[in-house]
Amino acid sequence: MAGLAFDTIRGPVRWVARGAAATAGPAARIATEKRAAGTVSFEGVSKTYRSASGAVQALDRIDLEVPAGTIFGIIGRSGAGKSSLLRTVNRLEDPTSGRVLVDGEPIAELDMAGLVALRRRIGMIFQHFNLLSAKTVRQNVALPLVVAGVPRAEIGTRVDEVLRLVGLEDKAETYPSRLSGGQKQRVGIARALVSNPEILLCDEATSALDPETTLAILRLLRDINRRLGITIILITHEMSVIREVCSNVVVLEQGRIAETGPVWRVFGSPEHPATRALLEPLIRGLPADLSARLQPHPAPGATAVLRITFSGQSTPDLASLAAAAPVRLLQAGIEQIQGHAVGRMLVAVGDAGPDAEARLRALGGEIERIGYVAADD
């Protein structure tokens, strides 16, 4: 079994396999170091599952690039093909057609030794933790290095490092049954990181956790990405997870790409019905009292109710808004995503002449008149 060596390219210690890359000449090593470690490319990837009852196409001609060092989200409804796509990265699934490349290398061409080396460069965390109940936290985290034949002293050093990284240094000798769900997931993350992978795959890693713990785990993943420069690919069915941690996202629908792009753009201006359906739980509807009073046609003295949607191209300026027309704020839900203002406001606009809406429109945002309410409401 291949031995291991220390490398300090990323983080305090990094394990790298001794082999062709370690023994190559200087020119070959320099070329390798200049490549963006952690890039994943999907080229025309399709996957069909066949059984006695027929064939199911899980993926249909997926073309996608995951840049190195990013946190990339894959989202879709149940059966959209998320897990099938994720599992092609470490060849737990092989595409029916097309190819997957890691750092520019077609992984389908790897022999068994190459596949083992690939999987050591790719960590994976799971929805249900997959910890061994009869082993302590330390033993669970050390397992990949034990299997790889790493010397005991080196294993101890590395395990201590990753336990500190995930905030579990005081739980090293604890068994999984004594841990909370969030702590178990931290153990899973530490185990995935112990071999210092280039890529971390997250398979619905927070869906079994409560909202507060989910937020803590997502912040941990974001911190790991920032500190180690590791590429993180996560799949989820929750847009709130994508919003919290990802830089780019792809939306899958029935095995195809519905849309993809920076998170702020997909949230601010969703183009596909599947994306809009996934975003629906995050969009506040009309307040019940306003909905009851809303009329489709103006009455004497009524004020128009406008929905102003900000899709990231501009930032609402409340002072300018008030100067443009007499407005009353009814509801607002605007947030900053990657430095872009995304969300919507409901305002009641008083009688300021026929050009009031035009003045508001000039401030940015998409304006939609949704009805009228009495001026004194």
C-alpha positions, -999 to +999 in steps of 0.1 A: +000+000+000+013+034-008+030+054+019+022+090+028+041+122+031+036+156+047+027+185+024+020+221+036+004+235+004-030+238+021-035+240+058-010+230+085-006+194+073-017+177+042-014+140+034-004+131-001+001+097-016+037+087-025+037+075-060+041+088-095+033+124-086+057+124-057+086+109-076+081+128-109+107+153-121+106+190-111+088+200-144+061+175-138+056+185-102+054+222-111+028+215-138+007+195-113+009+223-087-003+249-111-035+230-118-066+241-099-070+212-075-106+204-069-121+212-103-150+189-113-164+188-149-194+170-162-195+165-200-227+152-214-233+129-184-264+107-186-274+079-163-300+052-170-310+026-144-324-006-158-344-033-141-370-059-149-397-033-148-380-010-173-355+018-176-354+050-156-333+080-169-319+097-138-296+121-157-299+135-192-269+151-208-255+171-179-229+197-189-215+215-158-183+229-144-176+231-107-147+256-101-120+247-076-124+261-042-161+269-045-191+258-025-214+245-052-250+235-046-271+209-064-308+213-057-339+197-070-371+179-059-371+143-049-361+121-079-345+150-098-311+132-101-291+150-074-277+119-057-270+102-090-250+132-102-230+135-069-221+099-068-205+100-103-178+123-088-162+095-068-174+067-091-199+052-067-220+055-099-207+054-135-225+074-162-242+055-189-227+080-213-206+112-211-177+116-187-167+131-154-133+148-150-116+157-118-087+182-122-090+176-159-086+138-157-113+115-170-120+094-140-136+065-160-102+057-173-086+051-139-075+016-130-082+002-095-051+018-079-061+051-096-096+048-083-084+042-047-062+073-050-091+094-064-114+084-035-087+094-010-088+129-026-126+131-022-142+131+012-179+124+017-204+132+045-238+116+047-273+125+059-273+098+086-237+101+097-227+065+091-206+063+123-196+030+139-213+027+172-187+005+188-159+029+181-151+062+198-151+096+180-113+093+177-115+058+163-143+068+138-123+097+125-090+077+123-106+049+103-097+062+067-060+066+078-059+032+095-072+016+063-046+035+043-018+021+065-007+054+080+017+051+109+000+054+143+018+085+155+009+104+123-027+092+126-029+107+161-015+140+150-039+143+121-070+132+141-062+158+168-060+185+141-094+178+125-111+174+158-099+208+168-111+221+134-146+209+139-147+218+176-148+183+191-114+179+207-131+173+241-152+144+226-124+123+213-130+093+236-168+096+235-190+070+217-216+081+191-245+072+213-236+100+237-235+126+210-262+150+196-271+150+160-250+180+153-220+165+171-224+133+151-223+152+118-192+171+130-176+137+135-186+128+100-171+160+087-138+153+106-136+118+092-141+131+057-114+157+062-088+135+079-072+125+046-070+162+035-092+158+004-094+183-025-132+178-027-158+173-001-192+158-012-222+165+011-252+142+006-281+160+023-258+165+052-281+188+072-316+174+064-317+152+095-308+182+118-329+209+135-327+244+121-303+258+147-279+228+143-282+230+105-271+267+106-241+257+128-230+229+104-233+252+073-212+278+090-186+251+098-186+241+061-182+277+050-153+281+075-136+249+062-139+261+026-124+295+036-095+281+056-086+251+035-096+261+000-114+228-004-141+224-031-175+215-015-203+201-035-235+197-016-269+184-026-301+194-009-338+200-015-338+232+007-332+265-009-324+280+025-293+258+026-282+270-008-287+306+002-267+303+034-236+287+021-232+283-017-217+306-042-231+288-073-261+265-078-275+241-104-312+233-103-321+198-116-355+188-128-362+152-140-325+146-146-319+178-166-304+212-158-333+236-153-310+265-146-276+273-131-257+304-120-246+325-091-269+320-061-279+357-060-291+356-096-310+323-093-327+336-061-333+371-074-346+362-109-355+325-112-362+315-147-376+279-145-409+268-128-389+242-108-367+269-093-397+291-085-414+261-068-383+255-047-382+291-037-419+294-028-414+285+009-390+314+013-413+340-003-436+358+020-472+360+008-496+389+012-505+396+048-539+381+055-554+415+066-541+432+035-553+404+012-588+408+027-589+446+020-573+445-014-595+456-043-589+450-080-601+485-091-596+520-077-622+537-056-622+575-048-593+582-026-578+547-028-540+541-029-523+517-053-505+487-038-472+480-056-450+450-053-413+461-060-390+432-066-352+435-064-333+409-083-297+419-074-291+445-100-299+475-077-302+482-040-333+499-026-327+534-014-355+542+010-348+580+011-351+582-027-381+560-026-399+584-002-388+614-023-401+599-055-437+595-043-457+595-010-454+558-001-463+537+029-444+505+036-467+475+040-442+446+040-406+441+032-383+410+028-349+420+013-316+404+020-280+406+008-268+375-011-232+377-023-234+415-020-266+418-041-300+430-027-326+403-034-362+404-022-394+424-025-414+452-009-451+460-008-459+497-007-490+518-008-485+548-031-506+579-025-520+602-051-489+619-066-500+623-102-497+598-131-460+598-131-455+586-095-449+550-106-426+561-133-405+579-107-404+548-085-395+526-115-365+548-122-350+539-088-346+503-099-365+471-092-394+455-110-428+471-102-461+453-103-495+469-093-514+442-074-545+462-064-558+491-043-567+498-007-587+526+009-564+556+017-572+553+055-565+516+057 
